[in-house]
Amino acid sequence: MTDVRAGDGFAQYVIVGTLPDGSALRAPAALAVHVEGGMVTRIEEYVDTAQLAGLFALLG
């Protein structure tokens, strides 16, 4: 992960990697953490899946 920015209950970042064919993988993402009574009740992660097309192609 790069370009990590975090605050109270959220984080934004970019997932990075290199695919077997040498092409770059970069996918912006965000994480939202919901807390009630001091306990985590829900975690949501959002990823720009259009940027994962190369990865999905490898998985068939």
mmCIF file of the N, C-alpha and C atoms, coordinates in Angstrom:
data_MODEL
# 
_entry.id   MODEL 
# 
loop_
_atom_site.group_PDB 
_atom_site.id 
_atom_site.type_symbol 
_atom_site.label_atom_id 
_atom_site.label_alt_id 
_atom_site.label_comp_id 
_atom_site.label_asym_id 
_atom_site.label_entity_id 
_atom_site.label_seq_id 
_atom_site.pdbx_PDB_ins_code 
_atom_site.Cartn_x 
_atom_site.Cartn_y 
_atom_site.Cartn_z 
_atom_site.occupancy 
_atom_site.B_iso_or_equiv 
_atom_site.pdbx_formal_charge 
_atom_site.auth_seq_id 
_atom_site.auth_comp_id 
_atom_site.auth_asym_id 
_atom_site.auth_atom_id 
_atom_site.pdbx_PDB_model_num 
ATOM 1   N N  . MET A 1 1  ? 0.839   -1.179  0.000   1.00 0.00 ? 1  MET A N  1 
ATOM 2   C CA . MET A 1 1  ? 0.000   0.000   0.000   1.00 0.00 ? 1  MET A CA 1 
ATOM 3   C C  . MET A 1 1  ? 0.884   1.242   0.000   1.00 0.00 ? 1  MET A C  1 
ATOM 4   N N  . THR A 1 2  ? 0.427   2.246   -0.728  1.00 0.00 ? 2  THR A N  1 
ATOM 5   C CA . THR A 1 2  ? 1.126   3.527   -0.734  1.00 0.00 ? 2  THR A CA 1 
ATOM 6   C C  . THR A 1 2  ? 0.101   4.635   -0.544  1.00 0.00 ? 2  THR A C  1 
ATOM 7   N N  . ASP A 1 3  ? 0.593   5.841   -0.405  1.00 0.00 ? 3  ASP A N  1 
ATOM 8   C CA . ASP A 1 3  ? -0.254  7.030   -0.285  1.00 0.00 ? 3  ASP A CA 1 
ATOM 9   C C  . ASP A 1 3  ? -1.328  6.856   0.793   1.00 0.00 ? 3  ASP A C  1 
ATOM 10  N N  . VAL A 1 4  ? -0.928  6.313   1.937   1.00 0.00 ? 4  VAL A N  1 
ATOM 11  C CA . VAL A 1 4  ? -1.878  6.043   3.018   1.00 0.00 ? 4  VAL A CA 1 
ATOM 12  C C  . VAL A 1 4  ? -2.212  7.335   3.749   1.00 0.00 ? 4  VAL A C  1 
ATOM 13  N N  . ARG A 1 5  ? -3.509  7.595   3.859   1.00 0.00 ? 5  ARG A N  1 
ATOM 14  C CA . ARG A 1 5  ? -4.019  8.723   4.646   1.00 0.00 ? 5  ARG A CA 1 
ATOM 15  C C  . ARG A 1 5  ? -5.099  8.167   5.560   1.00 0.00 ? 5  ARG A C  1 
ATOM 16  N N  . ALA A 1 6  ? -4.965  8.410   6.845   1.00 0.00 ? 6  ALA A N  1 
ATOM 17  C CA . ALA A 1 6  ? -5.918  7.843   7.791   1.00 0.00 ? 6  ALA A CA 1 
ATOM 18  C C  . ALA A 1 6  ? -6.410  8.897   8.765   1.00 0.00 ? 6  ALA A C  1 
ATOM 19  N N  . GLY A 1 7  ? -7.600  8.668   9.266   1.00 0.00 ? 7  GLY A N  1 
ATOM 20  C CA . GLY A 1 7  ? -8.193  9.552   10.247  1.00 0.00 ? 7  GLY A CA 1 
ATOM 21  C C  . GLY A 1 7  ? -9.055  8.735   11.189  1.00 0.00 ? 7  GLY A C  1 
ATOM 22  N N  . ASP A 1 8  ? -9.955  9.390   11.852  1.00 0.00 ? 8  ASP A N  1 
ATOM 23  C CA . ASP A 1 8  ? -10.823 8.737   12.821  1.00 0.00 ? 8  ASP A CA 1 
ATOM 24  C C  . ASP A 1 8  ? -11.874 7.892   12.096  1.00 0.00 ? 8  ASP A C  1 
ATOM 25  N N  . GLY A 1 9  ? -11.637 6.595   12.009  1.00 0.00 ? 9  GLY A N  1 
ATOM 26  C CA . GLY A 1 9  ? -12.599 5.690   11.405  1.00 0.00 ? 9  GLY A CA 1 
ATOM 27  C C  . GLY A 1 9  ? -12.477 5.492   9.913   1.00 0.00 ? 9  GLY A C  1 
ATOM 28  N N  . PHE A 1 10 ? -11.426 6.020   9.303   1.00 0.00 ? 10 PHE A N  1 
ATOM 29  C CA . PHE A 1 10 ? -11.293 5.822   7.857   1.00 0.00 ? 10 PHE A CA 1 
ATOM 30  C C  . PHE A 1 10 ? -9.822  5.787   7.450   1.00 0.00 ? 10 PHE A C  1 
ATOM 31  N N  . ALA A 1 11 ? -9.582  5.236   6.280   1.00 0.00 ? 11 ALA A N  1 
ATOM 32  C CA . ALA A 1 11 ? -8.252  5.262   5.672   1.00 0.00 ? 11 ALA A CA 1 
ATOM 33  C C  . ALA A 1 11 ? -8.431  5.251   4.158   1.00 0.00 ? 11 ALA A C  1 
ATOM 34  N N  . GLN A 1 12 ? -7.569  5.968   3.480   1.00 0.00 ? 12 GLN A N  1 
ATOM 35  C CA . GLN A 1 12 ? -7.512  5.952   2.021   1.00 0.00 ? 12 GLN A CA 1 
ATOM 36  C C  . GLN A 1 12 ? -6.106  5.526   1.644   1.00 0.00 ? 12 GLN A C  1 
ATOM 37  N N  . TYR A 1 13 ? -5.984  4.744   0.581   1.00 0.00 ? 13 TYR A N  1 
ATOM 38  C CA . TYR A 1 13 ? -4.675  4.242   0.189   1.00 0.00 ? 13 TYR A CA 1 
ATOM 39  C C  . TYR A 1 13 ? -4.726  3.743   -1.243  1.00 0.00 ? 13 TYR A C  1 
ATOM 40  N N  . VAL A 1 14 ? -3.570  3.367   -1.764  1.00 0.00 ? 14 VAL A N  1 
ATOM 41  C CA . VAL A 1 14 ? -3.479  2.792   -3.101  1.00 0.00 ? 14 VAL A CA 1 
ATOM 42  C C  . VAL A 1 14 ? -2.807  1.431   -2.960  1.00 0.00 ? 14 VAL A C  1 
ATOM 43  N N  . ILE A 1 15 ? -3.490  0.409   -3.471  1.00 0.00 ? 15 ILE A N  1 
ATOM 44  C CA . ILE A 1 15 ? -2.924  -0.939  -3.485  1.00 0.00 ? 15 ILE A CA 1 
ATOM 45  C C  . ILE A 1 15 ? -2.011  -1.017  -4.707  1.00 0.00 ? 15 ILE A C  1 
ATOM 46  N N  . VAL A 1 16 ? -0.765  -1.436  -4.502  1.00 0.00 ? 16 VAL A N  1 
ATOM 47  C CA . VAL A 1 16 ? 0.193   -1.496  -5.609  1.00 0.00 ? 16 VAL A CA 1 
ATOM 48  C C  . VAL A 1 16 ? 0.823   -2.881  -5.692  1.00 0.00 ? 16 VAL A C  1 
ATOM 49  N N  . GLY A 1 17 ? 1.219   -3.245  -6.892  1.00 0.00 ? 17 GLY A N  1 
ATOM 50  C CA . GLY A 1 17 ? 1.890   -4.519  -7.085  1.00 0.00 ? 17 GLY A CA 1 
ATOM 51  C C  . GLY A 1 17 ? 2.341   -4.655  -8.523  1.00 0.00 ? 17 GLY A C  1 
ATOM 52  N N  . THR A 1 18 ? 2.972   -5.776  -8.811  1.00 0.00 ? 18 THR A N  1 
ATOM 53  C CA . THR A 1 18 ? 3.428   -6.091  -10.165 1.00 0.00 ? 18 THR A CA 1 
ATOM 54  C C  . THR A 1 18 ? 2.854   -7.439  -10.551 1.00 0.00 ? 18 THR A C  1 
ATOM 55  N N  . LEU A 1 19 ? 2.180   -7.484  -11.687 1.00 0.00 ? 19 LEU A N  1 
ATOM 56  C CA . LEU A 1 19 ? 1.602   -8.727  -12.176 1.00 0.00 ? 19 LEU A CA 1 
ATOM 57  C C  . LEU A 1 19 ? 2.686   -9.590  -12.820 1.00 0.00 ? 19 LEU A C  1 
ATOM 58  N N  . PRO A 1 20 ? 2.436   -10.888 -12.970 1.00 0.00 ? 20 PRO A N  1 
ATOM 59  C CA . PRO A 1 20 ? 3.457   -11.778 -13.546 1.00 0.00 ? 20 PRO A CA 1 
ATOM 60  C C  . PRO A 1 20 ? 3.994   -11.343 -14.902 1.00 0.00 ? 20 PRO A C  1 
ATOM 61  N N  . ASP A 1 21 ? 3.184   -10.628 -15.684 1.00 0.00 ? 21 ASP A N  1 
ATOM 62  C CA . ASP A 1 21 ? 3.659   -10.174 -16.997 1.00 0.00 ? 21 ASP A CA 1 
ATOM 63  C C  . ASP A 1 21 ? 4.487   -8.900  -16.902 1.00 0.00 ? 21 ASP A C  1 
ATOM 64  N N  . GLY A 1 22 ? 4.684   -8.402  -15.674 1.00 0.00 ? 22 GLY A N  1 
ATOM 65  C CA . GLY A 1 22 ? 5.495   -7.204  -15.461 1.00 0.00 ? 22 GLY A CA 1 
ATOM 66  C C  . GLY A 1 22 ? 4.707   -5.913  -15.430 1.00 0.00 ? 22 GLY A C  1 
ATOM 67  N N  . SER A 1 23 ? 3.415   -5.973  -15.731 1.00 0.00 ? 23 SER A N  1 
ATOM 68  C CA . SER A 1 23 ? 2.615   -4.753  -15.705 1.00 0.00 ? 23 SER A CA 1 
ATOM 69  C C  . SER A 1 23 ? 2.309   -4.338  -14.263 1.00 0.00 ? 23 SER A C  1 
ATOM 70  N N  . ALA A 1 24 ? 2.113   -3.043  -14.104 1.00 0.00 ? 24 ALA A N  1 
ATOM 71  C CA . ALA A 1 24 ? 1.873   -2.487  -12.764 1.00 0.00 ? 24 ALA A CA 1 
ATOM 72  C C  . ALA A 1 24 ? 0.405   -2.600  -12.379 1.00 0.00 ? 24 ALA A C  1 
ATOM 73  N N  . LEU A 1 25 ? 0.190   -2.801  -11.106 1.00 0.00 ? 25 LEU A N  1 
ATOM 74  C CA . LEU A 1 25 ? -1.152  -2.822  -10.531 1.00 0.00 ? 25 LEU A CA 1 
ATOM 75  C C  . LEU A 1 25 ? -1.248  -1.654  -9.561  1.00 0.00 ? 25 LEU A C  1 
ATOM 76  N N  . ARG A 1 26 ? -2.214  -0.765  -9.779  1.00 0.00 ? 26 ARG A N  1 
ATOM 77  C CA . ARG A 1 26 ? -2.479  0.367   -8.882  1.00 0.00 ? 26 ARG A CA 1 
ATOM 78  C C  . ARG A 1 26 ? -3.986  0.513   -8.754  1.00 0.00 ? 26 ARG A C  1 
ATOM 79  N N  . ALA A 1 27 ? -4.500  0.360   -7.542  1.00 0.00 ? 27 ALA A N  1 
ATOM 80  C CA . ALA A 1 27 ? -5.940  0.447   -7.334  1.00 0.00 ? 27 ALA A CA 1 
ATOM 81  C C  . ALA A 1 27 ? -6.238  1.291   -6.103  1.00 0.00 ? 27 ALA A C  1 
ATOM 82  N N  . PRO A 1 28 ? -6.847  2.465   -6.293  1.00 0.00 ? 28 PRO A N  1 
ATOM 83  C CA . PRO A 1 28 ? -7.243  3.287   -5.145  1.00 0.00 ? 28 PRO A CA 1 
ATOM 84  C C  . PRO A 1 28 ? -8.266  2.535   -4.295  1.00 0.00 ? 28 PRO A C  1 
ATOM 85  N N  . ALA A 1 29 ? -8.172  2.725   -2.979  1.00 0.00 ? 29 ALA A N  1 
ATOM 86  C CA . ALA A 1 29 ? -9.082  2.040   -2.067  1.00 0.00 ? 29 ALA A CA 1 
ATOM 87  C C  . ALA A 1 29 ? -9.349  2.909   -0.843  1.00 0.00 ? 29 ALA A C  1 
ATOM 88  N N  . ALA A 1 30 ? -10.412 2.559   -0.132  1.00 0.00 ? 30 ALA A N  1 
ATOM 89  C CA . ALA A 1 30 ? -10.760 3.259   1.105   1.00 0.00 ? 30 ALA A CA 1 
ATOM 90  C C  . ALA A 1 30 ? -11.325 2.251   2.089   1.00 0.00 ? 30 ALA A C  1 
ATOM 91  N N  . LEU A 1 31 ? -11.102 2.518   3.354   1.00 0.00 ? 31 LEU A N  1 
ATOM 92  C CA . LEU A 1 31 ? -11.585 1.665   4.426   1.00 0.00 ? 31 LEU A CA 1 
ATOM 93  C C  . LEU A 1 31 ? -12.378 2.521   5.395   1.00 0.00 ? 31 LEU A C  1 
ATOM 94  N N  . ALA A 1 32 ? -13.573 2.065   5.735   1.00 0.00 ? 32 ALA A N  1 
ATOM 95  C CA . ALA A 1 32 ? -14.402 2.756   6.728   1.00 0.00 ? 32 ALA A CA 1 
ATOM 96  C C  . ALA A 1 32 ? -14.632 1.807   7.895   1.00 0.00 ? 32 ALA A C  1 
ATOM 97  N N  . VAL A 1 33 ? -14.335 2.262   9.095   1.00 0.00 ? 33 VAL A N  1 
ATOM 98  C CA . VAL A 1 33 ? -14.505 1.443   10.296  1.00 0.00 ? 33 VAL A CA 1 
ATOM 99  C C  . VAL A 1 33 ? -15.585 2.080   11.160  1.00 0.00 ? 33 VAL A C  1 
ATOM 100 N N  . HIS A 1 34 ? -16.622 1.305   11.445  1.00 0.00 ? 34 HIS A N  1 
ATOM 101 C CA . HIS A 1 34 ? -17.733 1.782   12.261  1.00 0.00 ? 34 HIS A CA 1 
ATOM 102 C C  . HIS A 1 34 ? -17.561 1.259   13.685  1.00 0.00 ? 34 HIS A C  1 
ATOM 103 N N  . VAL A 1 35 ? -17.667 2.144   14.651  1.00 0.00 ? 35 VAL A N  1 
ATOM 104 C CA . VAL A 1 35 ? -17.466 1.783   16.053  1.00 0.00 ? 35 VAL A CA 1 
ATOM 105 C C  . VAL A 1 35 ? -18.687 2.204   16.861  1.00 0.00 ? 35 VAL A C  1 
ATOM 106 N N  . GLU A 1 36 ? -19.153 1.306   17.710  1.00 0.00 ? 36 GLU A N  1 
ATOM 107 C CA . GLU A 1 36 ? -20.238 1.616   18.641  1.00 0.00 ? 36 GLU A CA 1 
ATOM 108 C C  . GLU A 1 36 ? -19.838 1.096   20.016  1.00 0.00 ? 36 GLU A C  1 
ATOM 109 N N  . GLY A 1 37 ? -19.936 1.949   21.016  1.00 0.00 ? 37 GLY A N  1 
ATOM 110 C CA . GLY A 1 37 ? -19.594 1.540   22.376  1.00 0.00 ? 37 GLY A CA 1 
ATOM 111 C C  . GLY A 1 37 ? -18.161 1.063   22.518  1.00 0.00 ? 37 GLY A C  1 
ATOM 112 N N  . GLY A 1 38 ? -17.258 1.636   21.734  1.00 0.00 ? 38 GLY A N  1 
ATOM 113 C CA . GLY A 1 38 ? -15.848 1.248   21.803  1.00 0.00 ? 38 GLY A CA 1 
ATOM 114 C C  . GLY A 1 38 ? -15.513 -0.055  21.097  1.00 0.00 ? 38 GLY A C  1 
ATOM 115 N N  . MET A 1 39 ? -16.484 -0.638  20.386  1.00 0.00 ? 39 MET A N  1 
ATOM 116 C CA . MET A 1 39 ? -16.258 -1.902  19.682  1.00 0.00 ? 39 MET A CA 1 
ATOM 117 C C  . MET A 1 39 ? -16.455 -1.697  18.182  1.00 0.00 ? 39 MET A C  1 
ATOM 118 N N  . VAL A 1 40 ? -15.610 -2.322  17.396  1.00 0.00 ? 40 VAL A N  1 
ATOM 119 C CA . VAL A 1 40 ? -15.776 -2.273  15.946  1.00 0.00 ? 40 VAL A CA 1 
ATOM 120 C C  . VAL A 1 40 ? -16.999 -3.115  15.590  1.00 0.00 ? 40 VAL A C  1 
ATOM 121 N N  . THR A 1 41 ? -17.961 -2.495  14.910  1.00 0.00 ? 41 THR A N  1 
ATOM 122 C CA . THR A 1 41 ? -19.186 -3.199  14.535  1.00 0.00 ? 41 THR A CA 1 
ATOM 123 C C  . THR A 1 41 ? -19.267 -3.505  13.049  1.00 0.00 ? 41 THR A C  1 
ATOM 124 N N  . ARG A 1 42 ? -18.479 -2.800  12.278  1.00 0.00 ? 42 ARG A N  1 
ATOM 125 C CA . ARG A 1 42 ? -18.524 -3.016  10.831  1.00 0.00 ? 42 ARG A CA 1 
ATOM 126 C C  . ARG A 1 42 ? -17.267 -2.438  10.194  1.00 0.00 ? 42 ARG A C  1 
ATOM 127 N N  . ILE A 1 43 ? -16.739 -3.156  9.208   1.00 0.00 ? 43 ILE A N  1 
ATOM 128 C CA . ILE A 1 43 ? -15.610 -2.672  8.418   1.00 0.00 ? 43 ILE A CA 1 
ATOM 129 C C  . ILE A 1 43 ? -16.013 -2.779  6.953   1.00 0.00 ? 43 ILE A C  1 
ATOM 130 N N  . GLU A 1 44 ? -15.862 -1.685  6.221   1.00 0.00 ? 44 GLU A N  1 
ATOM 131 C CA . GLU A 1 44 ? -16.184 -1.670  4.800   1.00 0.00 ? 44 GLU A CA 1 
ATOM 132 C C  . GLU A 1 44 ? -14.932 -1.263  4.030   1.00 0.00 ? 44 GLU A C  1 
ATOM 133 N N  . GLU A 1 45 ? -14.622 -2.009  2.988   1.00 0.00 ? 45 GLU A N  1 
ATOM 134 C CA . GLU A 1 45 ? -13.489 -1.648  2.135   1.00 0.00 ? 45 GLU A CA 1 
ATOM 135 C C  . GLU A 1 45 ? -14.013 -1.439  0.723   1.00 0.00 ? 45 GLU A C  1 
ATOM 136 N N  . TYR A 1 46 ? -13.602 -0.359  0.133   1.00 0.00 ? 46 TYR A N  1 
ATOM 137 C CA . TYR A 1 46 ? -14.010 -0.008  -1.223  1.00 0.00 ? 46 TYR A CA 1 
ATOM 138 C C  . TYR A 1 46 ? -12.764 0.064   -2.094  1.00 0.00 ? 46 TYR A C  1 
ATOM 139 N N  . VAL A 1 47 ? -12.787 -0.651  -3.212  1.00 0.00 ? 47 VAL A N  1 
ATOM 140 C CA . VAL A 1 47 ? -11.645 -0.693  -4.124  1.00 0.00 ? 47 VAL A CA 1 
ATOM 141 C C  . VAL A 1 47 ? -12.151 -0.399  -5.529  1.00 0.00 ? 47 VAL A C  1 
ATOM 142 N N  . ASP A 1 48 ? -11.388 0.377   -6.287  1.00 0.00 ? 48 ASP A N  1 
ATOM 143 C CA . ASP A 1 48 ? -11.729 0.653   -7.680  1.00 0.00 ? 48 ASP A CA 1 
ATOM 144 C C  . ASP A 1 48 ? -11.437 -0.614  -8.477  1.00 0.00 ? 48 ASP A C  1 
ATOM 145 N N  . THR A 1 49 ? -12.442 -1.476  -8.590  1.00 0.00 ? 49 THR A N  1 
ATOM 146 C CA . THR A 1 49 ? -12.235 -2.779  -9.213  1.00 0.00 ? 49 THR A CA 1 
ATOM 147 C C  . THR A 1 49 ? -11.882 -2.698  -10.696 1.00 0.00 ? 49 THR A C  1 
ATOM 148 N N  . ALA A 1 50 ? -12.198 -1.597  -11.355 1.00 0.00 ? 50 ALA A N  1 
ATOM 149 C CA . ALA A 1 50 ? -11.798 -1.444  -12.758 1.00 0.00 ? 50 ALA A CA 1 
ATOM 150 C C  . ALA A 1 50 ? -10.279 -1.491  -12.884 1.00 0.00 ? 50 ALA A C  1 
ATOM 151 N N  . GLN A 1 51 ? -9.593  -1.067  -11.835 1.00 0.00 ? 51 GLN A N  1 
ATOM 152 C CA . GLN A 1 51 ? -8.130  -1.066  -11.853 1.00 0.00 ? 51 GLN A CA 1 
ATOM 153 C C  . GLN A 1 51 ? -7.549  -2.459  -11.586 1.00 0.00 ? 51 GLN A C  1 
ATOM 154 N N  . LEU A 1 52 ? -8.407  -3.408  -11.244 1.00 0.00 ? 52 LEU A N  1 
ATOM 155 C CA . LEU A 1 52 ? -7.960  -4.772  -10.958 1.00 0.00 ? 52 LEU A CA 1 
ATOM 156 C C  . LEU A 1 52 ? -8.196  -5.731  -12.126 1.00 0.00 ? 52 LEU A C  1 
ATOM 157 N N  . ALA A 1 53 ? -8.543  -5.203  -13.299 1.00 0.00 ? 53 ALA A N  1 
ATOM 158 C CA . ALA A 1 53 ? -8.865  -6.042  -14.458 1.00 0.00 ? 53 ALA A CA 1 
ATOM 159 C C  . ALA A 1 53 ? -7.735  -7.015  -14.792 1.00 0.00 ? 53 ALA A C  1 
ATOM 160 N N  . GLY A 1 54 ? -6.507  -6.555  -14.739 1.00 0.00 ? 54 GLY A N  1 
ATOM 161 C CA . GLY A 1 54 ? -5.362  -7.436  -15.036 1.00 0.00 ? 54 GLY A CA 1 
ATOM 162 C C  . GLY A 1 54 ? -5.262  -8.586  -14.047 1.00 0.00 ? 54 GLY A C  1 
ATOM 163 N N  . LEU A 1 55 ? -5.521  -8.312  -12.793 1.00 0.00 ? 55 LEU A N  1 
ATOM 164 C CA . LEU A 1 55 ? -5.492  -9.347  -11.751 1.00 0.00 ? 55 LEU A CA 1 
ATOM 165 C C  . LEU A 1 55 ? -6.632  -10.334 -11.958 1.00 0.00 ? 55 LEU A C  1 
ATOM 166 N N  . PHE A 1 56 ? -7.840  -9.812  -12.218 1.00 0.00 ? 56 PHE A N  1 
ATOM 167 C CA . PHE A 1 56 ? -8.988  -10.688 -12.444 1.00 0.00 ? 56 PHE A CA 1 
ATOM 168 C C  . PHE A 1 56 ? -8.770  -11.576 -13.661 1.00 0.00 ? 56 PHE A C  1 
ATOM 169 N N  . ALA A 1 57 ? -8.115  -11.061 -14.703 1.00 0.00 ? 57 ALA A N  1 
ATOM 170 C CA . ALA A 1 57 ? -7.854  -11.855 -15.900 1.00 0.00 ? 57 ALA A CA 1 
ATOM 171 C C  . ALA A 1 57 ? -6.964  -13.056 -15.567 1.00 0.00 ? 57 ALA A C  1 
ATOM 172 N N  . LEU A 1 58 ? -6.019  -12.872 -14.657 1.00 0.00 ? 58 LEU A N  1 
ATOM 173 C CA . LEU A 1 58 ? -5.139  -13.968 -14.268 1.00 0.00 ? 58 LEU A CA 1 
ATOM 174 C C  . LEU A 1 58 ? -5.888  -15.041 -13.501 1.00 0.00 ? 58 LEU A C  1 
ATOM 175 N N  . LEU A 1 59 ? -6.901  -14.633 -12.756 1.00 0.00 ? 59 LEU A N  1 
ATOM 176 C CA . LEU A 1 59 ? -7.669  -15.581 -11.945 1.00 0.00 ? 59 LEU A CA 1 
ATOM 177 C C  . LEU A 1 59 ? -8.678  -16.365 -12.764 1.00 0.00 ? 59 LEU A C  1 
ATOM 178 N N  . GLY A 1 60 ? -8.902  -15.913 -14.003 1.00 0.00 ? 60 GLY A N  1 
ATOM 179 C CA . GLY A 1 60 ? -9.777  -16.629 -14.918 1.00 0.00 ? 60 GLY A CA 1 
ATOM 180 C C  . GLY A 1 60 ? -11.192 -16.345 -14.655 1.00 0.00 ? 60 GLY A C  1 
# 
